[in-house]
């Protein structure tokens, strides 16, 4: 895999990224391209690069980047707003379309975890996306938050959202909190995070409470039917306790054809290693999907 460091601008913020090229790429070729997008607290160095390593082997150009406020990308640190990440992805598409190695009419998206709802919403609104894959996500933010918290905890979250809204209006700032205060990790995911992600400097910084409000108001399920007649691939870990399987099943039910559902023989990210057979099985499904719809 060849790598070229790049940057582009999203609503005035300079975002860092990498164009990933197949080893057999020849100058002058126009290849189909895929943008793999991170989930919560994710960054280009990790999952986008992991997907790119495998997808470039299949002949695709890939673009990985860091959302505003993450890693070396410009933007307010600790500010995580889903609508803003959606805009970052749209601007990444624009940047990718003008790269000399890319066929601008053949661009696909992958969204991992929280990024899955981002790419669904981008694809629903942006006809430039020719195929989209949503992996291990949640798609109705309020429903998901309610499902992982007790009734009392949910009541407290609603109150905290309201108090933070007042705080933002009267002080100009959202309050910072532990990044997992309302996004609690299940034991398996937490174990993976501590071993693989917590040691990386961009991960786990304090996050503004406005992030929780941006989750609660997100509903990708409402717009997923708008992706049709372009294809949607939905995959989810059978034993995922961070984002329940029902989230992807409900999204799939709401989507129109063409659509494909794939159940991963794993949890949330316990299999997210290049050599892991479950990960390679997922990659095989993704290659088949994009080969059929991007060429």
One Martini backbone bead per residue (centre of mass of N, CA, C, O) as a GRO file, in nm:
protein
  295
    1UNK     BB    1   0.094   0.038   0.025
    2UNK     BB    2   0.033   0.361  -0.055
    3UNK     BB    3   0.125   0.692   0.084
    4UNK     BB    4  -0.047   1.021   0.115
    5UNK     BB    5  -0.028   1.319   0.242
    6UNK     BB    6  -0.305   1.527   0.346
    7UNK     BB    7  -0.535   1.808   0.284
    8UNK     BB    8  -0.844   1.964   0.394
    9UNK     BB    9  -1.153   2.148   0.389
   10UNK     BB   10  -1.396   2.214   0.667
   11UNK     BB   11  -1.540   2.487   0.733
   12UNK     BB   12  -1.217   2.598   0.763
   13UNK     BB   13  -1.096   2.325   0.839
   14UNK     BB   14  -0.799   2.152   0.875
   15UNK     BB   15  -0.763   1.828   0.743
   16UNK     BB   16  -0.623   1.528   0.807
   17UNK     BB   17  -0.460   1.284   0.580
   18UNK     BB   18  -0.492   0.986   0.354
   19UNK     BB   19  -0.373   0.845   0.063
   20UNK     BB   20  -0.455   0.525  -0.066
   21UNK     BB   21  -0.260   0.296  -0.263
   22UNK     BB   22  -0.204   0.072  -0.475
   23UNK     BB   23   0.074  -0.099  -0.572
   24UNK     BB   24  -0.048  -0.122  -0.888
   25UNK     BB   25  -0.048   0.163  -0.949
   26UNK     BB   26  -0.094   0.371  -1.242
   27UNK     BB   27  -0.037   0.630  -1.409
   28UNK     BB   28  -0.368   0.755  -1.514
   29UNK     BB   29  -0.549   0.614  -1.343
   30UNK     BB   30  -0.901   0.528  -1.265
   31UNK     BB   31  -1.029   0.468  -0.953
   32UNK     BB   32  -1.204   0.344  -0.727
   33UNK     BB   33  -1.346   0.474  -0.412
   34UNK     BB   34  -1.283   0.484  -0.047
   35UNK     BB   35  -1.431   0.589   0.272
   36UNK     BB   36  -1.310   0.534   0.584
   37UNK     BB   37  -1.484   0.568   0.898
   38UNK     BB   38  -1.492   0.666   1.205
   39UNK     BB   39  -1.561   0.653   1.527
   40UNK     BB   40  -1.554   0.691   1.842
   41UNK     BB   41  -1.243   0.826   1.898
   42UNK     BB   42  -1.140   0.815   1.619
   43UNK     BB   43  -0.872   0.748   1.368
   44UNK     BB   44  -0.685   0.711   1.089
   45UNK     BB   45  -0.452   0.524   1.211
   46UNK     BB   46  -0.657   0.295   1.238
   47UNK     BB   47  -0.927   0.189   1.084
   48UNK     BB   48  -0.891   0.322   0.808
   49UNK     BB   49  -0.613   0.182   0.760
   50UNK     BB   50  -0.712  -0.108   0.786
   51UNK     BB   51  -0.909  -0.098   0.548
   52UNK     BB   52  -0.709   0.006   0.333
   53UNK     BB   53  -0.515  -0.232   0.328
   54UNK     BB   54  -0.742  -0.423   0.204
   55UNK     BB   55  -0.865  -0.245  -0.035
   56UNK     BB   56  -0.606  -0.201  -0.202
   57UNK     BB   57  -0.574  -0.504  -0.271
   58UNK     BB   58  -0.851  -0.467  -0.453
   59UNK     BB   59  -0.789  -0.161  -0.606
   60UNK     BB   60  -0.842   0.070  -0.415
   61UNK     BB   61  -0.896   0.385  -0.330
   62UNK     BB   62  -0.814   0.570  -0.029
   63UNK     BB   63  -0.963   0.770   0.244
   64UNK     BB   64  -0.816   0.911   0.531
   65UNK     BB   65  -0.944   1.085   0.829
   66UNK     BB   66  -0.976   1.359   1.055
   67UNK     BB   67  -1.173   1.495   1.238
   68UNK     BB   68  -1.260   1.756   1.380
   69UNK     BB   69  -1.050   1.779   1.673
   70UNK     BB   70  -0.855   1.549   1.567
   71UNK     BB   71  -0.558   1.523   1.627
   72UNK     BB   72  -0.432   1.735   1.361
   73UNK     BB   73  -0.690   1.857   1.332
   74UNK     BB   74  -0.881   2.105   1.314
   75UNK     BB   75  -1.032   2.221   1.606
   76UNK     BB   76  -1.218   2.166   1.875
   77UNK     BB   77  -1.144   2.024   2.153
   78UNK     BB   78  -1.411   1.802   2.250
   79UNK     BB   79  -1.575   1.839   1.987
   80UNK     BB   80  -1.877   1.635   1.927
   81UNK     BB   81  -2.056   1.650   1.617
   82UNK     BB   82  -2.238   1.480   1.395
   83UNK     BB   83  -2.306   1.696   1.181
   84UNK     BB   84  -2.003   1.774   1.138
   85UNK     BB   85  -1.907   1.496   1.038
   86UNK     BB   86  -2.084   1.490   0.791
   87UNK     BB   87  -1.946   1.734   0.656
   88UNK     BB   88  -1.663   1.611   0.641
   89UNK     BB   89  -1.741   1.382   0.446
   90UNK     BB   90  -1.843   1.554   0.213
   91UNK     BB   91  -1.563   1.698   0.177
   92UNK     BB   92  -1.405   1.439   0.117
   93UNK     BB   93  -1.544   1.378  -0.147
   94UNK     BB   94  -1.457   1.629  -0.299
   95UNK     BB   95  -1.155   1.575  -0.275
   96UNK     BB   96  -1.151   1.291  -0.408
   97UNK     BB   97  -1.265   1.373  -0.694
   98UNK     BB   98  -0.980   1.552  -0.759
   99UNK     BB   99  -0.816   1.306  -0.782
  100UNK     BB  100  -0.619   1.156  -1.023
  101UNK     BB  101  -0.687   0.842  -0.922
  102UNK     BB  102  -1.002   0.912  -0.950
  103UNK     BB  103  -1.327   0.812  -0.987
  104UNK     BB  104  -1.587   1.039  -0.939
  105UNK     BB  105  -1.830   0.807  -0.999
  106UNK     BB  106  -1.669   0.596  -0.775
  107UNK     BB  107  -1.801   0.624  -0.457
  108UNK     BB  108  -1.744   0.506  -0.126
  109UNK     BB  109  -1.866   0.398   0.203
  110UNK     BB  110  -1.742   0.372   0.545
  111UNK     BB  111  -1.886   0.287   0.871
  112UNK     BB  112  -1.784   0.295   1.208
  113UNK     BB  113  -1.998   0.274   1.433
  114UNK     BB  114  -2.075   0.591   1.471
  115UNK     BB  115  -2.006   0.625   1.158
  116UNK     BB  116  -2.254   0.480   1.036
  117UNK     BB  117  -2.461   0.712   1.058
  118UNK     BB  118  -2.306   0.914   0.891
  119UNK     BB  119  -2.308   0.758   0.612
  120UNK     BB  120  -2.610   0.736   0.585
  121UNK     BB  121  -2.665   1.044   0.578
  122UNK     BB  122  -2.490   1.109   0.341
  123UNK     BB  123  -2.614   0.914   0.127
  124UNK     BB  124  -2.908   1.026   0.146
  125UNK     BB  125  -2.803   1.335   0.045
  126UNK     BB  126  -2.562   1.207  -0.153
  127UNK     BB  127  -2.531   1.104  -0.487
  128UNK     BB  128  -2.214   1.044  -0.500
  129UNK     BB  129  -2.292   0.795  -0.354
  130UNK     BB  130  -2.277   0.446  -0.467
  131UNK     BB  131  -2.183   0.315  -0.181
  132UNK     BB  132  -2.273   0.162   0.147
  133UNK     BB  133  -2.124   0.097   0.480
  134UNK     BB  134  -2.263  -0.032   0.792
  135UNK     BB  135  -2.078  -0.077   1.103
  136UNK     BB  136  -2.162  -0.127   1.418
  137UNK     BB  137  -2.418   0.048   1.482
  138UNK     BB  138  -2.625   0.338   1.536
  139UNK     BB  139  -2.963   0.505   1.432
  140UNK     BB  140  -3.101   0.585   1.718
  141UNK     BB  141  -3.003   0.775   1.965
  142UNK     BB  142  -3.225   0.762   2.182
  143UNK     BB  143  -3.270   0.460   2.181
  144UNK     BB  144  -2.982   0.382   2.258
  145UNK     BB  145  -2.958   0.535   2.524
  146UNK     BB  146  -3.199   0.392   2.661
  147UNK     BB  147  -3.080   0.093   2.632
  148UNK     BB  148  -2.802   0.165   2.825
  149UNK     BB  149  -3.006   0.289   3.035
  150UNK     BB  150  -3.164   0.376   3.287
  151UNK     BB  151  -3.429   0.554   3.374
  152UNK     BB  152  -3.275   0.740   3.566
  153UNK     BB  153  -3.033   0.803   3.383
  154UNK     BB  154  -3.198   0.929   3.156
  155UNK     BB  155  -3.315   1.159   3.319
  156UNK     BB  156  -3.032   1.282   3.385
  157UNK     BB  157  -2.948   1.334   3.094
  158UNK     BB  158  -3.169   1.531   3.016
  159UNK     BB  159  -3.094   1.736   3.235
  160UNK     BB  160  -2.801   1.782   3.141
  161UNK     BB  161  -2.868   1.887   2.860
  162UNK     BB  162  -3.031   2.134   2.955
  163UNK     BB  163  -2.804   2.263   3.128
  164UNK     BB  164  -2.597   2.287   2.894
  165UNK     BB  165  -2.761   2.471   2.713
  166UNK     BB  166  -2.758   2.706   2.912
  167UNK     BB  167  -2.450   2.727   2.941
  168UNK     BB  168  -2.394   2.797   2.642
  169UNK     BB  169  -2.571   3.057   2.630
  170UNK     BB  170  -2.426   3.205   2.894
  171UNK     BB  171  -2.096   3.125   2.811
  172UNK     BB  172  -2.018   2.962   2.520
  173UNK     BB  173  -1.998   2.670   2.671
  174UNK     BB  174  -1.935   2.349   2.696
  175UNK     BB  175  -1.908   2.093   2.899
  176UNK     BB  176  -1.673   1.888   3.038
  177UNK     BB  177  -1.611   1.528   3.002
  178UNK     BB  178  -1.611   1.221   3.008
  179UNK     BB  179  -1.630   1.035   2.714
  180UNK     BB  180  -1.806   0.788   2.891
  181UNK     BB  181  -2.055   0.895   3.053
  182UNK     BB  182  -2.277   0.819   2.795
  183UNK     BB  183  -2.055   0.588   2.670
  184UNK     BB  184  -2.057   0.295   2.773
  185UNK     BB  185  -1.850   0.026   2.815
  186UNK     BB  186  -1.814  -0.276   2.761
  187UNK     BB  187  -1.596  -0.511   2.865
  188UNK     BB  188  -1.480  -0.591   2.585
  189UNK     BB  189  -1.430  -0.303   2.478
  190UNK     BB  190  -1.258  -0.200   2.712
  191UNK     BB  191  -1.029  -0.400   2.678
  192UNK     BB  192  -0.951  -0.312   2.394
  193UNK     BB  193  -0.901  -0.012   2.453
  194UNK     BB  194  -0.673  -0.049   2.664
  195UNK     BB  195  -0.478  -0.207   2.463
  196UNK     BB  196  -0.510  -0.023   2.175
  197UNK     BB  197  -0.603   0.299   2.241
  198UNK     BB  198  -0.508   0.440   2.514
  199UNK     BB  199  -0.196   0.464   2.410
  200UNK     BB  200  -0.310   0.682   2.227
  201UNK     BB  201  -0.306   1.023   2.227
  202UNK     BB  202  -0.596   1.097   2.079
  203UNK     BB  203  -0.729   0.931   2.304
  204UNK     BB  204  -0.972   1.010   2.558
  205UNK     BB  205  -1.076   1.285   2.565
  206UNK     BB  206  -1.246   1.528   2.655
  207UNK     BB  207  -1.605   1.596   2.636
  208UNK     BB  208  -1.868   1.747   2.536
  209UNK     BB  209  -2.206   1.745   2.625
  210UNK     BB  210  -2.321   1.804   2.337
  211UNK     BB  211  -2.283   1.523   2.227
  212UNK     BB  212  -2.536   1.392   2.352
  213UNK     BB  213  -2.737   1.565   2.193
  214UNK     BB  214  -2.641   1.469   1.909
  215UNK     BB  215  -2.742   1.184   1.956
  216UNK     BB  216  -3.046   1.226   2.045
  217UNK     BB  217  -3.104   1.374   1.743
  218UNK     BB  218  -3.031   1.116   1.594
  219UNK     BB  219  -3.177   0.979   1.266
  220UNK     BB  220  -3.099   0.753   1.021
  221UNK     BB  221  -3.356   0.577   0.981
  222UNK     BB  222  -3.538   0.801   0.844
  223UNK     BB  223  -3.326   0.817   0.569
  224UNK     BB  224  -3.237   0.537   0.441
  225UNK     BB  225  -3.438   0.518   0.194
  226UNK     BB  226  -3.279   0.746   0.021
  227UNK     BB  227  -3.053   0.563  -0.101
  228UNK     BB  228  -3.230   0.463  -0.291
  229UNK     BB  229  -3.088   0.266  -0.550
  230UNK     BB  230  -2.860   0.246  -0.370
  231UNK     BB  231  -2.639   0.058  -0.193
  232UNK     BB  232  -2.663  -0.144   0.115
  233UNK     BB  233  -2.444  -0.226   0.393
  234UNK     BB  234  -2.503  -0.444   0.676
  235UNK     BB  235  -2.315  -0.479   0.986
  236UNK     BB  236  -2.307  -0.716   1.278
  237UNK     BB  237  -2.255  -0.816   1.587
  238UNK     BB  238  -2.402  -1.069   1.756
  239UNK     BB  239  -2.236  -0.978   2.051
  240UNK     BB  240  -2.309  -0.680   2.076
  241UNK     BB  241  -2.305  -0.453   2.369
  242UNK     BB  242  -2.277  -0.155   2.270
  243UNK     BB  243  -2.433  -0.221   1.992
  244UNK     BB  244  -2.713  -0.337   1.924
  245UNK     BB  245  -2.841  -0.541   1.684
  246UNK     BB  246  -3.122  -0.395   1.652
  247UNK     BB  247  -3.016  -0.147   1.506
  248UNK     BB  248  -2.951  -0.288   1.231
  249UNK     BB  249  -3.225  -0.426   1.187
  250UNK     BB  250  -3.388  -0.162   1.172
  251UNK     BB  251  -3.239  -0.037   0.937
  252UNK     BB  252  -3.288  -0.263   0.732
  253UNK     BB  253  -3.597  -0.245   0.738
  254UNK     BB  254  -3.604   0.066   0.640
  255UNK     BB  255  -3.475  -0.012   0.397
  256UNK     BB  256  -3.407  -0.029   0.063
  257UNK     BB  257  -3.358  -0.143  -0.226
  258UNK     BB  258  -3.055  -0.233  -0.217
  259UNK     BB  259  -2.966  -0.493   0.026
  260UNK     BB  260  -2.738  -0.596   0.303
  261UNK     BB  261  -2.689  -0.862   0.544
  262UNK     BB  262  -2.434  -0.899   0.809
  263UNK     BB  263  -2.316  -1.137   1.041
  264UNK     BB  264  -2.098  -1.116   1.295
  265UNK     BB  265  -1.858  -1.330   1.468
  266UNK     BB  266  -1.904  -1.103   1.717
  267UNK     BB  267  -1.866  -0.807   1.853
  268UNK     BB  268  -1.731  -0.507   1.821
  269UNK     BB  269  -1.369  -0.526   1.838
  270UNK     BB  270  -1.229  -0.813   1.890
  271UNK     BB  271  -1.162  -0.852   1.552
  272UNK     BB  272  -0.969  -0.583   1.499
  273UNK     BB  273  -0.762  -0.758   1.301
  274UNK     BB  274  -0.600  -0.839   1.025
  275UNK     BB  275  -0.570  -1.168   1.095
  276UNK     BB  276  -0.852  -1.205   1.163
  277UNK     BB  277  -1.099  -1.411   1.052
  278UNK     BB  278  -1.344  -1.222   1.099
  279UNK     BB  279  -1.231  -0.979   0.953
  280UNK     BB  280  -1.179  -1.124   0.679
  281UNK     BB  281  -1.476  -1.192   0.633
  282UNK     BB  282  -1.569  -0.901   0.616
  283UNK     BB  283  -1.384  -0.814   0.384
  284UNK     BB  284  -1.501  -1.010   0.176
  285UNK     BB  285  -1.782  -0.878   0.175
  286UNK     BB  286  -1.690  -0.592   0.092
  287UNK     BB  287  -1.555  -0.664  -0.174
  288UNK     BB  288  -1.806  -0.781  -0.306
  289UNK     BB  289  -1.985  -0.532  -0.285
  290UNK     BB  290  -1.797  -0.324  -0.434
  291UNK     BB  291  -1.755  -0.485  -0.691
  292UNK     BB  292  -2.055  -0.479  -0.778
  293UNK     BB  293  -2.095  -0.137  -0.740
  294UNK     BB  294  -1.793  -0.018  -0.846
  295UNK     BB  295  -1.569  -0.233  -0.985
   0.00000   0.00000   0.00000
